[in-house]
Amino acid sequence: MTSDELTQLSASEQSRLIRDCKLSPVELMQASLARIERWDPLLRAYITVCADTAMDAARVAEREIAAGRWRGPLHGLPFGVKDQLNTRGVLTTLGSKVMATNVPDHDATVIQRLKAAGAILIGKENLHEFGKGGTVDFPFGQPRNPWNPAHNPAGSSSGSGIAVAAGFSSGSLGEDTGGSVRSPAAANGVVGLRPTFGRVSRQGGVMYGWTADTIGPLTRTVEDNALFLQAIAGHDPQDPLSSTRPVPDYAAMLKDGVRGLTLGVVRELSWPDGANDEVVAAMKEAIRVFESLGATVREVSLARAKYAVPLQLLTSDSDIATMMLRKWLRTHWHELDVGTRTRLAAGCLIPAAVYHRAMRGRALVRREVLDVLDGVDALICPTNLQPPGLIDAVKETVDSEEAMEKKVLLRRISTYPFSMANIPALALPMGFTKSGLPLSLQVAAKPFAEATVFSIAHAYEQSTSWHAQHPNLSQLDSGAKNP
């Protein structure tokens, strides 16, 4: 097996080889770092690569495993994190020039937990400035889609999706407010989970969207995702909003399947006006797959889903803007990206009365989602209604109602309702366009029903071949530099 083939194995496959001493963590780390060195100048998944410390940790893992001290399925695997999570002694920029020298003195809880499981931090991943989407000019390089570098890798956890798809790491952590894990997972053809709000500690993450931000894994398979969530989930006394609910054994429940389950395909999120024909065709084929596996699929309606996007922007953007007003907007206006500062400045101008009405509106959307889930085991729809667009074409320069519809509302409509309901939602590969760009299916369920989401997604994944396809980076120009 070549080094490139090793890096494209699932984390679960890599783990089994390491456990059985057929693959060394050092060998895997060397292969991953070589791949980053070769291709990341073009794809720009990383802001900081921790090559020396990662190699040191891989040597330690190799000795531990050889001595019979295998810690579990993540031991010796390289992982990356969105550069919005604090890392002790490692640059943490939040994708912004104004944080270009920030080196925290502590690790976020999720990073502590992954390290305790034996996983090895390989680097900090590129993102939209402050993790909030809409960045026009990326200060650390334009992230690019590994399936076609002219196309958008989505955001805001852009690098976290690129790194997993390109074989730079075994898994990544991203942050999802309205779709910032699921959208990059969809655009890059990988698996990404927004967990239930409170399932994963946010301590040590720069969480400006206090009522909506979540941290979740991006991986190459559903099983991998379950393993990463297992490591990071659970109560944290340092995060007052983290749940005390017990964490189930997600991997043990993967094979529960879908036979006898009822899945609701959401009409408004699956084929509204403006949905791409290839997305719609792939969704109809996904329904056929589920039915062939013994599930009952019926159409359901979320009539208030269309309000989720403006309600989220009115509330989360206001939350973020008020937290950043004194520290950044007033003192570093010209250093911030134009997309960031205009969006946050607008957030500062939302009247308190409008904000509170919008929060009540969010409660109505959430109630509708939970009511529909009372009648089905899970909801399904496309993660995105359009394939990844050309980078310049999808930059959020909104100057008309048509641009608002296409660049803001239609892009977010399939992910925001589940964020607003604070329920688990997972994106996974659903096929490809004729031009070779990834398409993505989304599965959502009741609060804390991650195990249900995983088992449904795993059943679909194992009945299709999409997860086994990887971008062919050798077709790219390895000498190209990111503009």
N, C-alpha and C positions, 0 to 999 in steps of 0.2 A: 504494500500500500504506500502510495506517495505521500509526501508531507501535505500536499494540497488536499488529497483525499481524506487524510486524518482530520483536517480542520473542518471539513464539511460533514463529518459524522455528527449524528445527534449527540447531545451531552450525555444521554443515557448510554449510548454505544461507547463513547469515549470512556465513560465511567466504568463500564464493565471490563473494558480492556485494561484500564489502570488497576482496578481491583484484582484482576487475575494476573497482574504483573506482565502483561503482554504489550503494554504501552507505558512509557515513563512520562510522568508529568513534565520532566525536563524536555523530552522530545516534543511533546505537544506544545509547550510554551515556545520553544524555538521555532516550531512551524508557524505558530500564530503570529509571533513577532516578525518573522520573515515576510509573512503575507501582508501585515500592516505596512512594513517598510516599502514593499513593492507597490502596493495599490492605494494606500491611503493618501499619498500626495494628490491623487485625482479625486477620490471619493470623499475625503475629509470627514471621516467618521469621528476622529479623535481630535481633541484639543491638547491633551497631555497623554503621553505613553510612558508607563512606569516600567521600562524595560529592565533596568538593573534590579530593582526590588522584586519584580515579578520573577526573574530568573533565580534570585536568591531563595524566594519562597518555594519555587518549583523544586529546587534541590532539597530543601527541607522536607517537602511532601514526599519526594522520592525515598528519602531515608526512612521516614515514618512508615510508609506503606511496606517497604522492604522488611522492616522490623515487626510487621504484623499489627501496626497501629493505624489501620484504615478507619477514617472517621465517618465515612458514609459516601453517598453517591456524588457529592460535589467535590470530594477531596482531590486536589490537584488540577481542577478545571479552571481555566482563565475566565474571568468575567469583567465586564466594563460597566460603568455607571454614568448616567446623565450628569453633566457637570453642574448640577443643581443640588447635588448631595455632598455634604461636607466630608472631606477625607483628611485625616490627620497627616500633616506634613506634606500634603500634595496640593498643588494649585487647584483652586476651585473658583472658576470665573463666572459662572452663570451665563456664559456666552456673551459677556459684555466687556467692553474696554474699561469701564469704570471699576471692574473687579479684577483687572489683569494681574494684580500682584497679591491677591488674597490667598493666604495659606492657612487653613484652619488648624486648630490644636486638638481636634477630636474627629472621630468617625461617626457618621450617622448610624443609628441603631441597626438598620438593614445591612450596612456594610460590616458592622461588628458581627452580626449573625452569620453572614456568608463566610467571613474569615474563620469564625469558630467551626463552621462546617468543613473547613479545609479548602474552600475556594480561594482563588488568587486574583487580586486586583491587577488588571493589565493596563487600565487607562481610564481617563475621563472623556466622556463622549460629547460631541458637538450638539448644539441645540439652538432653538430660537432664543433671542435675548430674554433673560430672566424666566425662560420656560413658558412664555405666554403667547407665542405665535405671532405671525404678521411681520417678522423681521424681513427687511428688504435687502440690506447688505450685511452679511455675516462677517464679524471682525476676525474670526479664526478660519475663514474659508467657506466657500459655498458647499454645503453637503449635496452629494449627488447620488442618484439611484443606481445601484450596482447592476440592475438589469438593462439600463440604458442611461448613461450619465447626463444626457440632455434633459432627463425627466426628474421631476420632483420626488424626493424621498419622504415627503410629508413631515409634519412636526407636531408638537414641538420637540419630541424626543428623537430628532432626526438621526443622529449618530448611533443611537441605541438600536434602531432598526437596521441601519446600514451594516453595522459591525457584525450582527448575527447572520444576516443574509450573505455577507461576503466572507464568512469564515474567519473573522478576526478574533472572535471570542466564542466561548461555549454558550454564553447567555449574557444578557444585559439587564440593567434596571433602568426604567424610565419613570416619568411622572405624568399622571393623567388628570387633567381638570375637566375637559370636555371631550377628549379623544386623543390626547397627546401620546398615549401608548398605542392605542388601537389603530390610529391612522398611519403612523410609521410602520407598524406591523403589516398593515394591509398593503401599503405602497411598496414595501420591500419583500413581500411574499413570505412572511414569518408569522409566528404566533405571539400575540400580545394580550395580556390580561389587565383590565382595570378591576381590582378586587373591590369587595364591599367596603364602603367608607368605615374605617376603624379596624379592619381586618389586619392591616399592616401599620406598624409604627411609622410616624412621620418625623420623629425626633432626629434632628441633625440634617434634615432636608430644609431647603429654603422654600417654605410653603406660604406664598403670599395669598393664595386662594384658600383662606382658612376653612371655609365651609364646603369645599369641593375637591381639593387636591388629594390624590392618592398616589402611592408608589406601587408599581407592578412590574413583573418580569416580561422580557421579550426573549424568545427562544426559537429553535428550529422545529420543535415538535410539541404536541400537547403534553406528552409525558415529561419532557424537559421542563415545561412550564410548571407542572405540578410539583416537581422536585425543587425548583427554585422558590415557589410560593411556600412550600413546606418549611424551608429554611428561614424565611423572613417573617412569616405570619405569627401572630400571637400578641398578647398584651405586653405593653411596655409602661412601667410606672412613670417614665419620663414624658410620655405622651398622654395627656389627660383625655384625649378623644379616642384612644385605642380601646378596642373591645376586650372584655374579660372572657368571652366565649371560648370554650376549648377548640383547639385546632384538630380537625380530623386527619386521618391518614389518606391524603389525596391520591397517592399512587395506588393504594390498595383498592380504591373504588373506581379506577379508570375503566375497567372492563365490565361495568354494570350494563353498558349498552343503552339502546333506545327502545327496544321491543316493549310495547305496551304503553309507552309514553305518548303524551299529546303535546305537539309543538305548535305554537301560534306564529304564523308568518305575518308580520306587521305590514298591513296594506300601505300605509302612508310612508313607511321607511323602505319599502322594497320596490315599488314601481310608481312613484309620483311622476308628474310631468317633469321632463328634464333628465330622467334617469337614462344612462347609457344602455344601448340595446344589448351589448355584449354582457354587461353586468346583469341585466334582467334575464338573459338566456342562461347564464351561469347559475343564477338563483333558482330558476325553475328546475334546472338539472339537479341542484342540491336537494330540492324538495323531493324529487324522484328517488334520489339515493336514500334519504331518510325513510321514505315509504317502503322502499325495498328492504330496509333493515327492520321493519316491523313497527315503525312509529306512525301515529295518526297526525297528519298535518292539516290544520285548518286556518283559514284567514281570520285575523282579528284586526280590530281598529284601535288606534291611539289618536283620536281626533285632536287632542291638544298638543300632540308632538310638535306641530309646526311652531308652537310658541316657545319651545325649549331654547332655541338659539337666541332670540332677543332677550329672553328672561335670564339666561346664563350670562350674556354680555352685560346686561344691566346690573347684575349682582356681583359676579365674580370679578369683572373688570373694575367695579367700584371698590371692592375689597382690596384688590391688588394696588390700585392707584392710591388709595388713602394711606396704605402702608409705605408706599414709595415716595410720597409727595415731598416730605421734608428732606429725606436722605438723598434722593437721586434727582427727581424732576426739577426741583428748584435750584439745585447746586451743580448738576451735570447735564443740563438740558442738551447742549450741543454735542456732548460725547455719546449720547444715546442714539440708537438707530432711529431714523425718522418714523418707521413703522411702530416702534415701541412707544416713542414719546407721544405721537399723535393719539394712539389708542388709549394710553394711560391718562393723557390730559383730558380726553373726552370722558374717561371714567371718573375723573375728579369733578366733573361738572354735572353729574347725575344728582338731582335733588333728593334729599332724604325721603321725602314723601313718595317719590317714584321708586326709590330703592325698596322701601318697605312694601309697597304694592307689588313689586316684582317678586319679592320673597314670598308673599302670599300666593302669587301665581305659580311659583315653583312648587309649592305644596300641593296645588291642584294637579299639576302635571304628574308629580310623584304618586299621588293618590290614584290617578287613572292607570298608571303603569302597574301599580301593585294590585289594583282591582282586576285587571286583565290577567295578571299572573295567578290569581286565585282560581282561574278556570283552565289553566294549562300548566304543563311542567316547565316550560321554557319558551322564550321568544326567539325567533330567528329573523334575520334580514341581512342585506349586504352591509359590510362595514362602511364602504364608500360607494356612492352612486355613480362615480366616474372613475376611470382608470387614472393612474398618475399622469398629470399633465406636464407639459414643457415648463421648465423652471421659470422662464420669463413670463409665460402666459398666466401662471397661477399666483404670482406675487400679488399681495392684497392691496393693490392701489384701486380703491373704490371711488368712482366718480360718477356713478349713475345707478338708477334702480336696477337695471339689468346686471351691472357688475355686482351689486349687493346680492342679487338672487343667485348668480352663478359662483361668485368667489367666496361668499360668506355663508349664506343660508343653505344652499344645496350641498355644500361641502361638509357641513356639520350636522345636518338634520338626522342622520342615522346614528350618530354617537351621543349627541347631547341629551336626549330624553333619558337614557340609562344613567348618565352622570347625574342628572337632576334627581333621579329616583334613588341614587346612591346604592345601586345593586351591582353585582358582579357581571361583567360583560367581557367576552373574549373574542378576538379576531383570529382567524386562521385561513390558510390558503384555500381558494375556491376555484382556481383555474387561471387561465391567461388569456389575454386578448390575442387577436390574430397577429399583432405586432410584437408579442412576447412580453407584455407588461402584466404584473400580477393583479388578480382579482381576489376579493376577500369576503368570507362569510363571518357573520357575527352571531354569537349565542349569548343570551342573557337569561338570568333566573332570579329567584327571590333573594333577599338579603341573606348573606352568609351561605348561599347554596353553590359555592365554588365547586364542590365535588360533583354536583349535577351538571354544571357547565362543562367541566372537564370530561365527564363520561360521555356526554352527548357529542362534544367536539372530537373526542378520541375515536368514537365509533365512526363518525363521518371521515375523519382523517385516514383511518385504517382501511376504509372502503374506496379510497381514491389514491391517486399517485402524486398529487400536487406537492406535498411536503418533501418528496424525494427529489425534486428538481431544484437546481441551484444556479445562480448566475455564472456564466462562463467569463471570468475576469480575464482570461488569456486573450480574449477577443478585443479587450480594451487596449488603449495605448499606454503601456506601463511608464513611458517617459513623459506623459502629459502632465502638466502642472495645472492645478486648479486656478482659474482666473481670479 
